[in-house]
Amino acid sequence: MSMTDFLNAEDITKAVGAFTAVDSFDYKKFFQMVGLKKKSPDDVKKVFHILDKDKNGFIDEKELGTILKAFSPDARDLSAKEIKILLAAGDKEGNEKIGVDDFFALVAES
């Protein structure tokens, strides 16, 4: 499975390109730009499972750092500041990771 199975490749390219500068990542804008907000709950969960590289049911700090690369291999890693902001927004349980329900809520609020 790849992101382009669920999202438009051109939208992904534009979204990744919009956040090339360090500390410019805005997850709300990004999820809107790639079209994730308009997707069905099932598709959002499928995207979550792509982002959950180690398949443990959570997106952890390390996986968050490479979130843009999951959409486009040539994208940059997130900065420590961007990871912290994204983790704080998505980690509702305070366990330093984002579960599928947390991810769904992040997308829904974008």
Biopython code that builds the backbone (N, CA, C, O; Angstrom):
import numpy as np
from Bio.PDB.StructureBuilder import StructureBuilder

atoms = [
    (1, "MET", "N", (0.829, -1.181, 0.000)),
    (1, "MET", "CA", (0.000, 0.000, 0.000)),
    (1, "MET", "C", (0.877, 1.250, 0.000)),
    (1, "MET", "O", (1.903, 1.314, 0.677)),
    (2, "SER", "N", (0.445, 2.232, -0.775)),
    (2, "SER", "CA", (1.162, 3.508, -0.758)),
    (2, "SER", "C", (0.155, 4.642, -0.637)),
    (2, "SER", "O", (-1.044, 4.442, -0.828)),
    (3, "MET", "N", (0.641, 5.807, -0.325)),
    (3, "MET", "CA", (-0.244, 6.960, -0.140)),
    (3, "MET", "C", (-1.055, 7.262, -1.395)),
    (3, "MET", "O", (-2.201, 7.702, -1.303)),
    (4, "THR", "N", (-0.468, 7.028, -2.563)),
    (4, "THR", "CA", (-1.180, 7.344, -3.794)),
    (4, "THR", "C", (-2.314, 6.361, -4.081)),
    (4, "THR", "O", (-3.080, 6.559, -5.023)),
    (5, "ASP", "N", (-2.426, 5.309, -3.280)),
    (5, "ASP", "CA", (-3.605, 4.441, -3.380)),
    (5, "ASP", "C", (-4.834, 5.150, -2.819)),
    (5, "ASP", "O", (-5.963, 4.780, -3.141)),
    (6, "PHE", "N", (-4.621, 6.179, -1.971)),
    (6, "PHE", "CA", (-5.724, 6.869, -1.301)),
    (6, "PHE", "C", (-5.768, 8.361, -1.597)),
    (6, "PHE", "O", (-6.820, 8.993, -1.499)),
    (7, "LEU", "N", (-4.606, 8.921, -1.963)),
    (7, "LEU", "CA", (-4.493, 10.362, -2.145)),
    (7, "LEU", "C", (-3.929, 10.684, -3.520)),
    (7, "LEU", "O", (-3.192, 9.886, -4.099)),
    (8, "ASN", "N", (-4.275, 11.851, -4.039)),
    (8, "ASN", "CA", (-3.823, 12.297, -5.351)),
    (8, "ASN", "C", (-2.330, 12.651, -5.299)),
    (8, "ASN", "O", (-1.899, 13.407, -4.428)),
    (9, "ALA", "N", (-1.555, 12.110, -6.221)),
    (9, "ALA", "CA", (-0.102, 12.330, -6.239)),
    (9, "ALA", "C", (0.243, 13.811, -6.388)),
    (9, "ALA", "O", (1.190, 14.293, -5.767)),
    (10, "GLU", "N", (-0.510, 14.525, -7.197)),
    (10, "GLU", "CA", (-0.246, 15.955, -7.389)),
    (10, "GLU", "C", (-0.500, 16.735, -6.097)),
    (10, "GLU", "O", (0.254, 17.649, -5.765)),
    (11, "ASP", "N", (-1.559, 16.376, -5.369)),
    (11, "ASP", "CA", (-1.844, 17.030, -4.089)),
    (11, "ASP", "C", (-0.720, 16.766, -3.090)),
    (11, "ASP", "O", (-0.321, 17.658, -2.342)),
    (12, "ILE", "N", (-0.216, 15.537, -3.084)),
    (12, "ILE", "CA", (0.889, 15.189, -2.183)),
    (12, "ILE", "C", (2.120, 16.031, -2.509)),
    (12, "ILE", "O", (2.754, 16.586, -1.613)),
    (13, "THR", "N", (2.450, 16.121, -3.785)),
    (13, "THR", "CA", (3.626, 16.890, -4.212)),
    (13, "THR", "C", (3.511, 18.352, -3.788)),
    (13, "THR", "O", (4.469, 18.934, -3.279)),
    (14, "LYS", "N", (2.336, 18.939, -3.999)),
    (14, "LYS", "CA", (2.121, 20.344, -3.620)),
    (14, "LYS", "C", (2.223, 20.526, -2.104)),
    (14, "LYS", "O", (2.832, 21.482, -1.624)),
    (15, "ALA", "N", (1.627, 19.610, -1.370)),
    (15, "ALA", "CA", (1.632, 19.726, 0.091)),
    (15, "ALA", "C", (3.035, 19.582, 0.662)),
    (15, "ALA", "O", (3.442, 20.372, 1.514)),
    (16, "VAL", "N", (3.772, 18.590, 0.205)),
    (16, "VAL", "CA", (5.144, 18.391, 0.687)),
    (16, "VAL", "C", (5.998, 19.607, 0.318)),
    (16, "VAL", "O", (6.817, 20.061, 1.117)),
    (17, "GLY", "N", (5.805, 20.124, -0.883)),
    (17, "GLY", "CA", (6.555, 21.291, -1.335)),
    (17, "GLY", "C", (6.271, 22.543, -0.531)),
    (17, "GLY", "O", (7.123, 23.426, -0.426)),
    (18, "ALA", "N", (5.082, 22.624, 0.034)),
    (18, "ALA", "CA", (4.697, 23.804, 0.814)),
    (18, "ALA", "C", (5.397, 23.874, 2.166)),
    (18, "ALA", "O", (5.403, 24.918, 2.817)),
    (19, "PHE", "N", (5.990, 22.750, 2.584)),
    (19, "PHE", "CA", (6.597, 22.700, 3.912)),
    (19, "PHE", "C", (8.062, 22.282, 3.857)),
    (19, "PHE", "O", (8.528, 21.514, 4.699)),
    (20, "THR", "N", (8.778, 22.785, 2.871)),
    (20, "THR", "CA", (10.194, 22.428, 2.737)),
    (20, "THR", "C", (11.085, 23.145, 3.752)),
    (20, "THR", "O", (12.141, 22.632, 4.122)),
    (21, "ALA", "N", (10.672, 24.302, 4.193)),
    (21, "ALA", "CA", (11.479, 25.054, 5.166)),
    (21, "ALA", "C", (11.365, 24.415, 6.545)),
    (21, "ALA", "O", (10.287, 23.988, 6.958)),
    (22, "VAL", "N", (12.477, 24.355, 7.243)),
    (22, "VAL", "CA", (12.497, 23.810, 8.600)),
    (22, "VAL", "C", (11.558, 24.632, 9.490)),
    (22, "VAL", "O", (11.510, 25.858, 9.395)),
    (23, "ASP", "N", (10.832, 23.953, 10.335)),
    (23, "ASP", "CA", (9.884, 24.544, 11.277)),
    (23, "ASP", "C", (8.678, 25.192, 10.591)),
    (23, "ASP", "O", (8.018, 26.044, 11.186)),
    (24, "SER", "N", (8.384, 24.804, 9.360)),
    (24, "SER", "CA", (7.225, 25.354, 8.653)),
    (24, "SER", "C", (6.036, 24.399, 8.636)),
    (24, "SER", "O", (4.953, 24.776, 8.188)),
    (25, "PHE", "N", (6.221, 23.165, 9.120)),
    (25, "PHE", "CA", (5.171, 22.151, 9.014)),
    (25, "PHE", "C", (3.962, 22.501, 9.867)),
    (25, "PHE", "O", (4.081, 22.775, 11.062)),
    (26, "ASP", "N", (2.805, 22.487, 9.236)),
    (26, "ASP", "CA", (1.526, 22.718, 9.908)),
    (26, "ASP", "C", (0.649, 21.525, 9.550)),
    (26, "ASP", "O", (0.166, 21.421, 8.422)),
    (27, "TYR", "N", (0.447, 20.638, 10.495)),
    (27, "TYR", "CA", (-0.262, 19.390, 10.198)),
    (27, "TYR", "C", (-1.685, 19.636, 9.709)),
    (27, "TYR", "O", (-2.183, 18.890, 8.866)),
    (28, "LYS", "N", (-2.347, 20.670, 10.225)),
    (28, "LYS", "CA", (-3.720, 20.949, 9.794)),
    (28, "LYS", "C", (-3.752, 21.313, 8.310)),
    (28, "LYS", "O", (-4.551, 20.773, 7.546)),
    (29, "LYS", "N", (-2.883, 22.222, 7.919)),
    (29, "LYS", "CA", (-2.812, 22.614, 6.501)),
    (29, "LYS", "C", (-2.367, 21.441, 5.642)),
    (29, "LYS", "O", (-2.892, 21.229, 4.549)),
    (30, "PHE", "N", (-1.398, 20.679, 6.140)),
    (30, "PHE", "CA", (-0.882, 19.554, 5.366)),
    (30, "PHE", "C", (-1.980, 18.522, 5.102)),
    (30, "PHE", "O", (-2.160, 18.087, 3.964)),
    (31, "PHE", "N", (-2.709, 18.131, 6.140)),
    (31, "PHE", "CA", (-3.771, 17.136, 5.972)),
    (31, "PHE", "C", (-4.858, 17.640, 5.025)),
    (31, "PHE", "O", (-5.446, 16.859, 4.276)),
    (32, "GLN", "N", (-5.123, 18.943, 5.059)),
    (32, "GLN", "CA", (-6.089, 19.517, 4.118)),
    (32, "GLN", "C", (-5.548, 19.469, 2.695)),
    (32, "GLN", "O", (-6.253, 19.076, 1.765)),
    (33, "MET", "N", (-4.289, 19.872, 2.534)),
    (33, "MET", "CA", (-3.691, 19.949, 1.195)),
    (33, "MET", "C", (-3.588, 18.592, 0.509)),
    (33, "MET", "O", (-3.787, 18.494, -0.701)),
    (34, "VAL", "N", (-3.280, 17.551, 1.267)),
    (34, "VAL", "CA", (-3.170, 16.223, 0.647)),
    (34, "VAL", "C", (-4.541, 15.583, 0.431)),
    (34, "VAL", "O", (-4.641, 14.530, -0.198)),
    (35, "GLY", "N", (-5.593, 16.211, 0.949)),
    (35, "GLY", "CA", (-6.939, 15.697, 0.752)),
    (35, "GLY", "C", (-7.372, 14.667, 1.782)),
    (35, "GLY", "O", (-8.403, 14.016, 1.614)),
    (36, "LEU", "N", (-6.597, 14.517, 2.841)),
    (36, "LEU", "CA", (-6.899, 13.499, 3.851)),
    (36, "LEU", "C", (-8.189, 13.818, 4.608)),
    (36, "LEU", "O", (-8.942, 12.912, 4.967)),
    (37, "LYS", "N", (-8.436, 15.079, 4.843)),
    (37, "LYS", "CA", (-9.625, 15.481, 5.593)),
    (37, "LYS", "C", (-10.907, 15.045, 4.884)),
    (37, "LYS", "O", (-11.912, 14.781, 5.543)),
    (38, "LYS", "N", (-10.885, 14.966, 3.567)),
    (38, "LYS", "CA", (-12.073, 14.604, 2.787)),
    (38, "LYS", "C", (-12.254, 13.094, 2.643)),
    (38, "LYS", "O", (-13.244, 12.637, 2.072)),
    (39, "LYS", "N", (-11.312, 12.331, 3.152)),
    (39, "LYS", "CA", (-11.364, 10.879, 2.976)),
    (39, "LYS", "C", (-12.267, 10.216, 4.004)),
    (39, "LYS", "O", (-12.572, 10.782, 5.054)),
    (40, "SER", "N", (-12.682, 9.010, 3.676)),
    (40, "SER", "CA", (-13.526, 8.236, 4.585)),
    (40, "SER", "C", (-12.723, 7.825, 5.815)),
    (40, "SER", "O", (-11.494, 7.770, 5.766)),
    (41, "PRO", "N", (-13.412, 7.534, 6.918)),
    (41, "PRO", "CA", (-12.707, 7.048, 8.108)),
    (41, "PRO", "C", (-11.839, 5.826, 7.803)),
    (41, "PRO", "O", (-10.750, 5.687, 8.361)),
    (42, "ASP", "N", (-12.303, 4.955, 6.939)),
    (42, "ASP", "CA", (-11.537, 3.762, 6.582)),
    (42, "ASP", "C", (-10.231, 4.131, 5.880)),
    (42, "ASP", "O", (-9.183, 3.551, 6.166)),
    (43, "ASP", "N", (-10.295, 5.098, 4.959)),
    (43, "ASP", "CA", (-9.083, 5.528, 4.258)),
    (43, "ASP", "C", (-8.110, 6.223, 5.202)),
    (43, "ASP", "O", (-6.898, 6.038, 5.085)),
    (44, "VAL", "N", (-8.625, 7.022, 6.139)),
    (44, "VAL", "CA", (-7.763, 7.688, 7.122)),
    (44, "VAL", "C", (-7.028, 6.637, 7.956)),
    (44, "VAL", "O", (-5.842, 6.786, 8.247)),
    (45, "LYS", "N", (-7.734, 5.586, 8.332)),
    (45, "LYS", "CA", (-7.105, 4.506, 9.101)),
    (45, "LYS", "C", (-6.057, 3.776, 8.274)),
    (45, "LYS", "O", (-5.034, 3.357, 8.814)),
    (46, "LYS", "N", (-6.287, 3.618, 6.992)),
    (46, "LYS", "CA", (-5.293, 2.977, 6.119)),
    (46, "LYS", "C", (-4.029, 3.828, 6.027)),
    (46, "LYS", "O", (-2.915, 3.304, 6.029)),
    (47, "VAL", "N", (-4.212, 5.136, 5.946)),
    (47, "VAL", "CA", (-3.055, 6.038, 5.932)),
    (47, "VAL", "C", (-2.305, 5.927, 7.255)),
    (47, "VAL", "O", (-1.074, 5.901, 7.270)),
    (48, "PHE", "N", (-3.033, 5.860, 8.358)),
    (48, "PHE", "CA", (-2.398, 5.666, 9.667)),
    (48, "PHE", "C", (-1.509, 4.424, 9.646)),
    (48, "PHE", "O", (-0.372, 4.466, 10.118)),
    (49, "HIS", "N", (-2.011, 3.343, 9.112)),
    (49, "HIS", "CA", (-1.250, 2.087, 9.113)),
    (49, "HIS", "C", (-0.002, 2.176, 8.230)),
    (49, "HIS", "O", (0.985, 1.485, 8.485)),
    (50, "ILE", "N", (-0.037, 3.010, 7.205)),
    (50, "ILE", "CA", (1.174, 3.254, 6.409)),
    (50, "ILE", "C", (2.196, 4.024, 7.254)),
    (50, "ILE", "O", (3.391, 3.733, 7.205)),
    (51, "LEU", "N", (1.728, 4.991, 8.017)),
    (51, "LEU", "CA", (2.614, 5.799, 8.852)),
    (51, "LEU", "C", (3.181, 5.010, 10.033)),
    (51, "LEU", "O", (4.269, 5.311, 10.523)),
    (52, "ASP", "N", (2.449, 4.015, 10.477)),
    (52, "ASP", "CA", (2.877, 3.152, 11.586)),
    (52, "ASP", "C", (3.854, 2.112, 11.028)),
    (52, "ASP", "O", (3.501, 0.953, 10.811)),
    (53, "LYS", "N", (5.068, 2.556, 10.809)),
    (53, "LYS", "CA", (6.078, 1.732, 10.126)),
    (53, "LYS", "C", (6.392, 0.418, 10.843)),
    (53, "LYS", "O", (6.582, -0.611, 10.195)),
    (54, "ASP", "N", (6.446, 0.447, 12.180)),
    (54, "ASP", "CA", (6.801, -0.774, 12.905)),
    (54, "ASP", "C", (5.569, -1.626, 13.260)),
    (54, "ASP", "O", (5.678, -2.662, 13.915)),
    (55, "LYS", "N", (4.407, -1.162, 12.811)),
    (55, "LYS", "CA", (3.153, -1.926, 12.949)),
    (55, "LYS", "C", (2.808, -2.284, 14.392)),
    (55, "LYS", "O", (2.287, -3.367, 14.662)),
    (56, "ASN", "N", (3.104, -1.361, 15.326)),
    (56, "ASN", "CA", (2.784, -1.625, 16.733)),
    (56, "ASN", "C", (1.474, -0.963, 17.162)),
    (56, "ASN", "O", (1.105, -1.004, 18.335)),
    (57, "GLY", "N", (0.775, -0.352, 16.203)),
    (57, "GLY", "CA", (-0.506, 0.272, 16.500)),
    (57, "GLY", "C", (-0.416, 1.721, 16.919)),
    (57, "GLY", "O", (-1.418, 2.326, 17.299)),
    (58, "PHE", "N", (0.790, 2.286, 16.851)),
    (58, "PHE", "CA", (1.009, 3.673, 17.242)),
    (58, "PHE", "C", (2.010, 4.325, 16.291)),
    (58, "PHE", "O", (2.849, 3.658, 15.685)),
    (59, "ILE", "N", (1.895, 5.650, 16.179)),
    (59, "ILE", "CA", (2.912, 6.439, 15.489)),
    (59, "ILE", "C", (3.711, 7.108, 16.605)),
    (59, "ILE", "O", (3.194, 7.955, 17.333)),
    (60, "ASP", "N", (4.968, 6.717, 16.727)),
    (60, "ASP", "CA", (5.795, 7.262, 17.806)),
    (60, "ASP", "C", (6.630, 8.436, 17.302)),
    (60, "ASP", "O", (6.527, 8.842, 16.145)),
    (61, "GLU", "N", (7.446, 8.964, 18.186)),
    (61, "GLU", "CA", (8.256, 10.143, 17.867)),
    (61, "GLU", "C", (9.146, 9.922, 16.640)),
    (61, "GLU", "O", (9.258, 10.802, 15.787)),
    (62, "LYS", "N", (9.764, 8.772, 16.556)),
    (62, "LYS", "CA", (10.639, 8.473, 15.422)),
    (62, "LYS", "C", (9.848, 8.458, 14.111)),
    (62, "LYS", "O", (10.296, 8.998, 13.100)),
    (63, "GLU", "N", (8.680, 7.840, 14.140)),
    (63, "GLU", "CA", (7.843, 7.769, 12.933)),
    (63, "GLU", "C", (7.291, 9.149, 12.566)),
    (63, "GLU", "O", (7.143, 9.460, 11.384)),
    (64, "LEU", "N", (6.990, 9.969, 13.562)),
    (64, "LEU", "CA", (6.538, 11.329, 13.291)),
    (64, "LEU", "C", (7.625, 12.128, 12.583)),
    (64, "LEU", "O", (7.333, 12.946, 11.710)),
    (65, "GLY", "N", (8.863, 11.894, 12.956)),
    (65, "GLY", "CA", (9.977, 12.613, 12.340)),
    (65, "GLY", "C", (10.087, 12.396, 10.851)),
    (65, "GLY", "O", (10.607, 13.248, 10.130)),
    (66, "THR", "N", (9.604, 11.269, 10.388)),
    (66, "THR", "CA", (9.690, 10.948, 8.955)),
    (66, "THR", "C", (8.320, 10.943, 8.278)),
    (66, "THR", "O", (8.151, 10.346, 7.215)),
    (67, "ILE", "N", (7.353, 11.605, 8.891)),
    (67, "ILE", "CA", (5.989, 11.584, 8.355)),
    (67, "ILE", "C", (5.919, 12.114, 6.924)),
    (67, "ILE", "O", (5.199, 11.550, 6.100)),
    (68, "LEU", "N", (6.650, 13.181, 6.611)),
    (68, "LEU", "CA", (6.619, 13.721, 5.250)),
    (68, "LEU", "C", (7.182, 12.719, 4.248)),
    (68, "LEU", "O", (6.700, 12.629, 3.119)),
    (69, "LYS", "N", (8.200, 11.967, 4.659)),
    (69, "LYS", "CA", (8.808, 10.977, 3.759)),
    (69, "LYS", "C", (7.849, 9.825, 3.466)),
    (69, "LYS", "O", (7.985, 9.158, 2.441)),
    (70, "ALA", "N", (6.892, 9.586, 4.342)),
    (70, "ALA", "CA", (5.892, 8.553, 4.075)),
    (70, "ALA", "C", (4.994, 8.975, 2.905)),
    (70, "ALA", "O", (4.439, 8.136, 2.197)),
    (71, "PHE", "N", (4.867, 10.284, 2.722)),
    (71, "PHE", "CA", (4.076, 10.803, 1.610)),
    (71, "PHE", "C", (4.924, 10.973, 0.356)),
    (71, "PHE", "O", (4.436, 10.786, -0.758)),
    (72, "SER", "N", (6.196, 11.329, 0.536)),
    (72, "SER", "CA", (7.107, 11.547, -0.588)),
    (72, "SER", "C", (8.535, 11.244, -0.124)),
    (72, "SER", "O", (9.051, 11.929, 0.760)),
    (73, "PRO", "N", (9.183, 10.223, -0.709)),
    (73, "PRO", "CA", (10.507, 9.792, -0.240)),
    (73, "PRO", "C", (11.577, 10.883, -0.243)),
    (73, "PRO", "O", (12.542, 10.798, 0.516)),
    (74, "ASP", "N", (11.422, 11.901, -1.081)),
    (74, "ASP", "CA", (12.417, 12.969, -1.165)),
    (74, "ASP", "C", (12.176, 14.097, -0.169)),
    (74, "ASP", "O", (12.943, 15.059, -0.123)),
    (75, "ALA", "N", (11.128, 13.987, 0.617)),
    (75, "ALA", "CA", (10.784, 15.040, 1.575)),
    (75, "ALA", "C", (11.792, 15.070, 2.722)),
    (75, "ALA", "O", (12.588, 14.148, 2.900)),
    (76, "ARG", "N", (11.737, 16.144, 3.485)),
    (76, "ARG", "CA", (12.648, 16.311, 4.621)),
    (76, "ARG", "C", (12.074, 15.641, 5.870)),
    (76, "ARG", "O", (10.894, 15.295, 5.926)),
    (77, "ASP", "N", (12.929, 15.472, 6.857)),
    (77, "ASP", "CA", (12.475, 15.029, 8.176)),
    (77, "ASP", "C", (11.922, 16.244, 8.922)),
    (77, "ASP", "O", (12.327, 17.376, 8.657)),
    (78, "LEU", "N", (11.010, 16.010, 9.843)),
    (78, "LEU", "CA", (10.528, 17.094, 10.690)),
    (78, "LEU", "C", (11.603, 17.458, 11.714)),
    (78, "LEU", "O", (12.412, 16.619, 12.111)),
    (79, "SER", "N", (11.596, 18.709, 12.127)),
    (79, "SER", "CA", (12.524, 19.156, 13.173)),
    (79, "SER", "C", (12.011, 18.666, 14.528)),
    (79, "SER", "O", (10.864, 18.237, 14.649)),
    (80, "ALA", "N", (12.861, 18.734, 15.528)),
    (80, "ALA", "CA", (12.461, 18.340, 16.880)),
    (80, "ALA", "C", (11.281, 19.189, 17.360)),
    (80, "ALA", "O", (10.381, 18.678, 18.026)),
    (81, "LYS", "N", (11.281, 20.475, 17.026)),
    (81, "LYS", "CA", (10.190, 21.373, 17.405)),
    (81, "LYS", "C", (8.880, 20.941, 16.735)),
    (81, "LYS", "O", (7.834, 20.908, 17.383)),
    (82, "GLU", "N", (8.936, 20.616, 15.458)),
    (82, "GLU", "CA", (7.737, 20.197, 14.733)),
    (82, "GLU", "C", (7.189, 18.875, 15.277)),
    (82, "GLU", "O", (5.977, 18.697, 15.395)),
    (83, "ILE", "N", (8.085, 17.964, 15.601)),
    (83, "ILE", "CA", (7.670, 16.674, 16.177)),
    (83, "ILE", "C", (6.963, 16.909, 17.511)),
    (83, "ILE", "O", (5.921, 16.314, 17.786)),
    (84, "LYS", "N", (7.537, 17.777, 18.327)),
    (84, "LYS", "CA", (6.964, 18.069, 19.643)),
    (84, "LYS", "C", (5.562, 18.655, 19.507)),
    (84, "LYS", "O", (4.656, 18.272, 20.248)),
    (85, "ILE", "N", (5.378, 19.578, 18.569)),
    (85, "ILE", "CA", (4.065, 20.205, 18.344)),
    (85, "ILE", "C", (3.048, 19.166, 17.869)),
    (85, "ILE", "O", (1.920, 19.122, 18.361)),
    (86, "LEU", "N", (3.452, 18.337, 16.915)),
    (86, "LEU", "CA", (2.555, 17.316, 16.376)),
    (86, "LEU", "C", (2.206, 16.279, 17.439)),
    (86, "LEU", "O", (1.055, 15.856, 17.548)),
    (87, "LEU", "N", (3.184, 15.879, 18.207)),
    (87, "LEU", "CA", (2.948, 14.892, 19.268)),
    (87, "LEU", "C", (2.020, 15.469, 20.340)),
    (87, "LEU", "O", (1.122, 14.776, 20.819)),
    (88, "ALA", "N", (2.232, 16.719, 20.713)),
    (88, "ALA", "CA", (1.376, 17.355, 21.722)),
    (88, "ALA", "C", (-0.067, 17.459, 21.232)),
    (88, "ALA", "O", (-1.005, 17.301, 22.013)),
    (89, "ALA", "N", (-0.241, 17.724, 19.942)),
    (89, "ALA", "CA", (-1.593, 17.846, 19.386)),
    (89, "ALA", "C", (-2.298, 16.493, 19.297)),
    (89, "ALA", "O", (-3.512, 16.407, 19.479)),
    (90, "GLY", "N", (-1.532, 15.443, 19.018)),
    (90, "GLY", "CA", (-2.149, 14.148, 18.764)),
    (90, "GLY", "C", (-2.155, 13.160, 19.901)),
    (90, "GLY", "O", (-2.938, 12.210, 19.887)),
    (91, "ASP", "N", (-1.306, 13.358, 20.881)),
    (91, "ASP", "CA", (-1.170, 12.394, 21.976)),
    (91, "ASP", "C", (-2.148, 12.719, 23.093)),
    (91, "ASP", "O", (-1.811, 13.425, 24.044)),
    (92, "LYS", "N", (-3.356, 12.200, 22.971)),
    (92, "LYS", "CA", (-4.409, 12.515, 23.941)),
    (92, "LYS", "C", (-4.238, 11.770, 25.265)),
    (92, "LYS", "O", (-4.734, 12.225, 26.296)),
    (93, "GLU", "N", (-3.549, 10.641, 25.247)),
    (93, "GLU", "CA", (-3.374, 9.848, 26.467)),
    (93, "GLU", "C", (-2.108, 10.196, 27.237)),
    (93, "GLU", "O", (-1.937, 9.753, 28.372)),
    (94, "GLY", "N", (-1.219, 10.982, 26.637)),
    (94, "GLY", "CA", (0.032, 11.334, 27.294)),
    (94, "GLY", "C", (1.042, 10.203, 27.325)),
    (94, "GLY", "O", (1.878, 10.136, 28.226)),
    (95, "ASN", "N", (0.966, 9.300, 26.329)),
    (95, "ASN", "CA", (1.866, 8.141, 26.297)),
    (95, "ASN", "C", (2.994, 8.288, 25.269)),
    (95, "ASN", "O", (3.665, 7.314, 24.927)),
    (96, "GLU", "N", (3.192, 9.515, 24.786)),
    (96, "GLU", "CA", (4.286, 9.821, 23.853)),
    (96, "GLU", "C", (4.137, 9.127, 22.496)),
    (96, "GLU", "O", (5.128, 8.884, 21.807)),
    (97, "LYS", "N", (2.901, 8.810, 22.116)),
    (97, "LYS", "CA", (2.646, 8.212, 20.803)),
    (97, "LYS", "C", (1.206, 8.492, 20.398)),
    (97, "LYS", "O", (0.368, 8.838, 21.231)),
    (98, "ILE", "N", (0.935, 8.341, 19.118)),
    (98, "ILE", "CA", (-0.381, 8.640, 18.572)),
    (98, "ILE", "C", (-1.015, 7.344, 18.079)),
    (98, "ILE", "O", (-0.478, 6.673, 17.197)),
    (99, "GLY", "N", (-2.156, 7.001, 18.652)),
    (99, "GLY", "CA", (-2.901, 5.826, 18.236)),
    (99, "GLY", "C", (-3.815, 6.159, 17.063)),
    (99, "GLY", "O", (-3.908, 7.314, 16.646)),
    (100, "VAL", "N", (-4.481, 5.152, 16.540)),
    (100, "VAL", "CA", (-5.328, 5.353, 15.368)),
    (100, "VAL", "C", (-6.472, 6.325, 15.654)),
    (100, "VAL", "O", (-6.806, 7.147, 14.800)),
    (101, "ASP", "N", (-7.072, 6.244, 16.834)),
    (101, "ASP", "CA", (-8.155, 7.175, 17.173)),
    (101, "ASP", "C", (-7.630, 8.601, 17.327)),
    (101, "ASP", "O", (-8.294, 9.558, 16.929)),
    (102, "ASP", "N", (-6.433, 8.736, 17.907)),
    (102, "ASP", "CA", (-5.792, 10.052, 18.020)),
    (102, "ASP", "C", (-5.539, 10.639, 16.633)),
    (102, "ASP", "O", (-5.783, 11.822, 16.397)),
    (103, "PHE", "N", (-5.049, 9.804, 15.721)),
    (103, "PHE", "CA", (-4.743, 10.253, 14.367)),
    (103, "PHE", "C", (-6.022, 10.689, 13.660)),
    (103, "PHE", "O", (-6.055, 11.722, 12.990)),
    (104, "PHE", "N", (-7.057, 9.901, 13.815)),
    (104, "PHE", "CA", (-8.332, 10.249, 13.206)),
    (104, "PHE", "C", (-8.815, 11.603, 13.722)),
    (104, "PHE", "O", (-9.317, 12.413, 12.943)),
    (105, "ALA", "N", (-8.672, 11.858, 15.017)),
    (105, "ALA", "CA", (-9.063, 13.140, 15.606)),
    (105, "ALA", "C", (-8.208, 14.286, 15.064)),
    (105, "ALA", "O", (-8.722, 15.375, 14.808)),
    (106, "LEU", "N", (-6.910, 14.045, 14.889)),
    (106, "LEU", "CA", (-6.017, 15.064, 14.311)),
    (106, "LEU", "C", (-6.478, 15.463, 12.920)),
    (106, "LEU", "O", (-6.539, 16.646, 12.587)),
    (107, "VAL", "N", (-6.796, 14.473, 12.124)),
    (107, "VAL", "CA", (-7.242, 14.734, 10.746)),
    (107, "VAL", "C", (-8.590, 15.473, 10.780)),
    (107, "VAL", "O", (-8.791, 16.431, 10.034)),
    (108, "ALA", "N", (-9.488, 15.037, 11.626)),
    (108, "ALA", "CA", (-10.814, 15.636, 11.707)),
    (108, "ALA", "C", (-10.761, 17.113, 12.111)),
    (108, "ALA", "O", (-11.570, 17.915, 11.644)),
    (109, "GLU", "N", (-9.818, 17.466, 12.971)),
    (109, "GLU", "CA", (-9.732, 18.862, 13.433)),
    (109, "GLU", "C", (-8.989, 19.750, 12.447)),
    (109, "GLU", "O", (-8.948, 20.967, 12.631)),
    (110, "SER", "N", (-8.408, 19.179, 11.419)),
    (110, "SER", "CA", (-7.642, 19.985, 10.455)),
    (110, "SER", "C", (-8.546, 20.730, 9.491)),
    (110, "SER", "O", (-8.059, 21.451, 8.620)),
]
sb = StructureBuilder()
sb.init_structure("model")
sb.init_model(0)
sb.init_chain("A")
sb.init_seg("    ")
for serial, (resi, resn, name, xyz) in enumerate(atoms, 1):
    if name == "N":
        sb.init_residue(resn, " ", resi, " ")
    sb.init_atom(name, np.array(xyz, "f"), 0.0, 1.0, " ", f" {name:<3s}", serial, name[0])
structure = sb.get_structure()
